[in-house]
Amino acid sequence: MNLRLHNSLTRRTEDFVPQDPNRVTLYVCGPTVYNYVHIGNARPPVVFALLARLLRRHFSGVVYARNITDVDDKINEAARQSGLPISGITERFAAAYRDDMSKLGVDPPDVEPHATTHIPQIIAMCERLIASGHAYVAEHHVLFDVTSYADYGHLSGRSVDDMVAGARVEVAPYKKNPADFVLWKPSSSDLPGWDSPWGRGRPGWHIECSAMSETHLGETIDIHAGGVDLLFPHHENEVAQSTCAHGGKPFARYWLHNGMLTLEGRKMSKSVGNTQVLHELLEIYPPEVLRFVLLKAHYRQPLDWSDAALRQARATLDGWYGVLRDLTDVEVADADVPTEFEAALLDDLNTPDAFAILAGLADAARRSAGTADATDAKSRLLAAAALVGLLQQDCESWFKQVPAGAEVDAARVDALIAERNAARAARDYARADQIRAELASMNVTIEDGAQGTRWRVGA
C-alpha cells in the first residue's frame, strides 16, 4: 500500500516518495505561546501527528518537528498586560499546550525547537540572504525583497499584486516594495532583543520556521504541514526565504494544509471573537470526543464545530465502548490493523472512510458476542481504533467520567443500585422506579442486562 498525499504545491494528490526512506522529515507549524489555544489550533497537531504515525509504520526512520514560537508581538503585549516577564508567559502557555495535546492523544514531536534558542541560525540565514541579494537592510530592519524571487506566489497561486491587495501588509517608507516582509526588526529596551549586525533586535515570524527547519531537518524537507490560513503569507514567505538561502534548492517537496474550523459557518478566530478554548473544552468533554470530531471530517475540508457534532461524537463513542463492555470477558489477541482501514488512511488521510470502516468493525464485534469469532472481532476493532487514538480507555471508566464542576458519588450510586435490585427482587417496583428517578436526577443512567445493572454518567 502506498501513501498518497494532496500536495498544495502541485495541487494534485500524489504518491509520497521520500528523499531518503530511512529519514523521512516532517515539519508542522506549532503555536505562538501567549495564551491557551482554541480548538481550531488543535486540528493541525491532531491530524499531522496521525500522519507521523502512518509514516512510522511504513518507513524505518521519521523525524517529526513541531515548533514553538516564543518571541512575538502578541507575547510582548500579553506580558505587558499581565505584568509578568515574557518568559513567564511563554513557559506557562507552552507547558499548557503540551499538556492539552497529551490529553488529546497527540504524540509529541521528535523535535520541538523554540525560536529563541535559534537566534544565531536566524541571524546567519539573514546574512546569507543579504549577501546573495535577496534581502536588504533599511533603518535597522532586514527585509526580504520579493522581486528577487521569480516564483514568489507559486505556492498560494497568487500574483504579487493580488497578494498585496488582499493582505494587511505593513506600509513602511523603508520598504522597496509593499510586499517585502521583515526578517529582522529592531527592539526597544523594554522588548526582548538580541545583538545582531543590524543592531539589537528580534526575528520576524516567517524566518523562524525556516531557520529551525534547516537546523533540525535539513535544507530540503519531505513534508511541511499546517493550517490553510498559513498558506499565505507565512508558508509563501518560508518558501521564498528558504529557497533563496539555499541556492535555489526546494524547501519542502510536499505541502499539506488542513481546512479551517468554523462555528455556525463562520471562521473560528480570536479576531472574530468566536473561539472555543481547548483548555476549557477538555474540562467539559472527554478528550476522545474532541479528538473524534477533529478527525471525523476529511482534514482538507472545513469543519463546523457545534454542540450537535459533540453530542453525535459522544453517542458514537458510547456505542463503541458499549460493545467493548459487552465483550469484557473476551480475551484480546495480537492483531494487525485491518488492511481496508489502513488503506483508507493512506489515501490522503481519508478519515471519513476510515471511520465508516471502524463503525463496521464495531458492528462485527457486537454480532460476535458469544461466538468463537469474538476474540478476532474485538482485537481487530481495538487495533484499528488504536491507530487513530480512539477507544483508549477502560470501558467502565469511560462511562463513569464526570465533567469538571459536576459531582457524582460513585459509592452512593452503587448503593442505590443495590437497593433498587433488592426492591425489584421483592417486587417493590414503585421503590425501584423511585430509585431510577433519583439516579436520573444525579445525571446517572442505568442499564439492566445479562451482565447485571450497569451505570454511566449522562443520558
Residue pairs with C-beta under 8 A, 6 or more apart in sequence:
1 58
1 339
1 342
1 343
1 346
2 15
2 16
2 346
3 15
3 16
3 54
3 55
3 58
3 346
4 13
4 14
4 15
4 16
4 346
4 347
4 348
5 13
5 14
5 16
5 223
5 254
5 256
5 348
5 349
6 12
6 13
6 14
6 256
6 300
6 348
7 13
7 14
7 254
7 255
7 256
8 155
8 231
8 255
8 256
8 257
9 154
9 155
9 252
9 253
9 254
9 255
11 157
13 348
14 254
16 222
16 223
16 254
18 24
18 25
18 59
18 222
19 25
19 220
19 222
19 253
20 61
21 59
21 60
21 61
22 59
22 60
22 61
23 61
23 62
23 63
24 55
24 59
24 61
24 62
24 63
24 222
24 223
25 62
25 63
25 65
25 217
25 218
25 221
25 222
25 223
26 48
26 51
26 52
26 55
26 62
26 63
26 64
26 65
26 221
26 222
26 223
26 224
26 225
27 65
27 66
27 67
27 209
27 213
27 217
27 221
27 223
27 224
27 225
27 252
28 44
28 45
28 48
28 64
28 65
28 66
28 109
28 224
28 225
28 226
29 44
29 66
29 67
29 209
29 225
29 226
29 227
29 230
29 234
30 45
30 66
30 67
30 68
30 69
30 97
30 112
31 37
31 41
31 68
31 69
31 93
31 94
31 97
32 69
32 70
32 72
32 74
32 75
33 68
33 69
33 70
33 75
33 89
33 90
33 93
33 94
33 97
34 72
34 74
34 75
34 77
34 78
34 89
34 90
34 93
35 78
35 93
36 93
36 96
36 97
36 100
36 277
36 278
36 279
36 280
37 97
37 100
37 277
37 278
37 279
38 268
38 270
38 275
38 276
38 277
38 278
39 261
39 268
39 275
39 276
39 277
39 278
39 281
39 290
39 294
39 305
40 227
40 260
40 261
40 268
40 269
40 275
40 305
41 278
42 100
42 101
42 104
42 106
42 278
42 290
42 294
43 227
43 258
43 261
43 294
43 299
43 303
44 225
44 226
44 227
44 258
45 66
45 101
45 104
45 106
46 104
46 105
46 106
46 291
46 294
46 295
47 225
47 258
47 294
47 295
47 299
47 349
48 225
48 256
48 258
49 64
49 106
49 107
49 109
50 295
50 345
50 349
50 388
50 389
51 223
51 225
51 256
51 349
52 62
52 64
52 107
52 109
53 107
53 387
54 342
54 345
54 346
54 349
55 62
55 64
56 62
57 342
62 110
63 110
63 111
63 216
63 217
64 109
64 110
64 111
65 109
65 110
65 111
65 112
65 113
65 212
65 213
65 216
65 217
66 109
66 111
66 112
67 112
67 113
67 114
67 115
67 208
67 209
67 212
68 90
68 94
68 97
68 112
68 113
68 114
68 115
69 115
69 205
69 208
70 90
70 94
70 114
70 115
70 116
71 115
71 116
71 192
71 202
71 203
71 208
72 205
75 86
75 89
75 90
76 86
76 191
76 192
78 89
79 85
79 86
79 88
79 89
82 88
82 89
86 192
90 116
94 114
96 279
98 108
100 278
100 279
100 282
101 108
102 108
103 282
103 287
104 278
104 282
104 287
104 290
104 291
104 294
105 287
105 288
105 291
105 389
105 392
106 389
111 216
111 217
113 212
113 215
113 216
115 122
115 203
115 208
115 212
116 192
118 208
118 211
118 212
118 215
119 194
119 203
121 211
121 212
121 214
121 215
122 184
122 203
122 207
122 208
122 211
123 184
123 194
123 196
123 197
124 211
125 183
125 207
125 210
125 211
125 214
125 241
125 245
126 135
126 142
126 183
126 184
126 196
126 207
127 197
128 245
129 135
129 142
129 144
129 183
129 241
129 244
129 245
130 136
130 137
130 142
132 244
132 245
132 247
133 145
133 148
134 144
134 145
134 148
134 149
134 241
134 244
134 245
135 142
135 143
135 144
135 145
135 183
135 241
136 142
136 143
136 145
136 176
137 143
137 198
138 174
138 175
138 176
139 174
139 186
140 185
140 186
140 198
140 199
140 201
141 172
141 174
141 182
141 184
141 185
141 186
141 198
142 182
142 183
142 184
142 185
142 198
143 174
143 175
143 176
143 180
143 181
143 182
143 183
144 180
144 181
144 182
144 183
144 237
144 240
144 241
144 244
145 176
145 177
145 180
146 152
146 160
146 177
146 179
146 180
146 181
146 240
147 160
147 176
147 177
148 244
149 240
149 243
149 244
151 239
151 240
151 243
152 160
152 179
152 236
152 240
153 159
153 160
153 162
153 163
153 236
154 239
155 231
155 232
155 235
155 236
155 239
155 255
156 163
156 231
156 232
156 235
156 236
158 166
158 232
158 236
160 177
160 179
163 179
163 232
163 233
163 236
164 178
164 179
167 232
167 233
169 178
169 179
170 182
171 178
181 204
181 206
181 233
181 237
182 204
183 203
183 204
183 206
183 207
183 241
184 196
184 198
184 201
184 202
184 203
184 204
184 207
185 201
185 202
185 203
185 204
186 193
186 198
186 199
186 200
186 201
187 193
187 200
187 201
187 202
191 202
192 202
193 200
193 201
193 202
194 200
194 201
194 202
203 211
205 234
206 233
206 234
206 237
206 238
206 241
207 241
209 234
209 238
210 238
210 241
210 242
210 245
210 251
213 221
213 224
213 238
213 242
213 251
214 242
214 245
214 246
219 242
219 246
219 249
219 251
220 246
220 249
220 250
220 251
220 252
220 253
221 251
221 252
221 253
222 252
222 253
222 254
223 252
223 253
223 254
223 255
223 256
224 235
224 238
224 251
224 252
224 254
224 255
224 256
225 255
225 256
225 257
225 258
226 234
226 235
226 256
226 257
226 258
227 257
227 258
227 260
228 257
228 258
228 259
228 260
229 260
230 257
231 257
235 255
238 251
239 251
239 252
242 251
243 249
243 250
243 251
256 299
257 300
258 299
258 300
259 297
259 298
259 299
259 300
259 301
259 302
259 303
260 267
260 268
260 302
260 303
261 267
261 268
261 302
261 303
261 304
261 305
262 268
262 302
262 303
262 304
262 305
263 274
263 275
263 276
263 304
263 305
263 306
264 274
264 304
264 306
265 304
266 272
266 274
268 274
268 275
268 276
268 305
269 275
276 305
278 290
281 290
282 290
283 403
283 404
283 405
284 403
284 404
285 310
285 314
285 403
286 314
286 317
286 398
286 401
288 317
288 389
288 390
288 391
288 392
288 393
289 310
289 313
289 314
289 317
290 310
291 389
291 390
292 313
292 316
292 317
292 390
293 303
293 305
293 309
293 310
293 313
294 303
295 351
295 355
295 388
296 309
296 313
296 351
296 352
296 355
297 303
297 351
297 352
298 348
298 349
298 350
298 351
298 352
299 349
299 351
300 348
314 458
316 359
317 390
317 391
317 398
318 398
318 399
318 456
319 362
320 358
320 362
320 381
320 385
320 390
320 391
321 391
321 393
321 395
321 398
321 399
322 395
323 362
323 365
323 366
323 381
324 365
324 378
324 381
324 382
324 391
324 395
325 395
325 396
325 399
325 451
325 454
326 366
326 369
326 449
326 451
327 365
327 368
327 369
327 374
327 378
328 395
328 451
330 369
330 374
330 375
330 378
331 375
332 375
332 378
332 379
332 382
333 375
333 376
333 379
334 379
335 376
335 379
335 380
335 382
335 383
336 383
337 383
337 384
337 387
338 357
338 361
338 380
338 383
338 384
340 357
341 354
341 357
341 358
341 361
341 384
341 387
342 387
344 350
344 351
344 353
344 354
344 357
345 351
345 354
345 387
345 388
347 353
351 388
354 384
354 388
355 388
357 384
358 381
358 384
358 385
358 388
358 390
361 377
361 380
361 381
361 384
362 381
364 377
364 380
364 381
365 374
365 377
365 378
365 380
365 381
367 377
368 374
368 376
368 377
368 378
381 391
382 391
385 391
385 392
386 392
399 454
399 455
399 456
399 457
400 408
400 410
400 455
400 456
400 457
401 457
402 408
402 457
403 457
406 443
406 457
408 442
408 443
408 444
408 457
412 442
413 439
413 442
413 444
413 455
416 435
416 438
416 439
417 435
417 439
417 446
417 453
417 455
419 431
419 435
420 431
420 432
420 435
420 436
420 446
420 453
421 453
423 429
423 431
423 432
423 435
424 432
436 446
439 445
439 446
439 455
443 457
443 458
443 459
444 455
444 456
444 457
445 455
445 456
445 457
445 458
445 459
446 453
446 454
446 455
447 453
447 454
447 455
447 456
